[in-house]
Amino acid sequence: MEGVPPELNIHVQYCTPCGGKRAFDRMAAAIQENVPTAKVTGEEDYRSGAFEVTINGKNVHSRLQTFMYPDVNDTVQAVKSISLGGPIPNSLQRSIFDCILS
């Protein structure tokens, strides 16, 4: 239906002992503040270091692969863009080439 925003389901699997629950709570609050229609869910993952983010079933970030948490602001911007009809990004990870010093 035209004009209806797409359904947004963000799911995060996190490692609680690694600080993932706190990171999830912070990210979920920022997303809900900026895109109240988004459904944000999370669950504990027993793999050490896990912080795996999926948007509508598509994996967009894996801390197990990158060893980094996704940037909250980048994540919120991606969710805002999707809520306005934009594509789901392949990754929330910035390229190292985005930060070339001159």
Helices and strands as residue ranges (DSSP letters): E 9-14, H 20-34, E 39-44, E 51-55, E 58-62, H 63-66, H 72-83, G 96-99
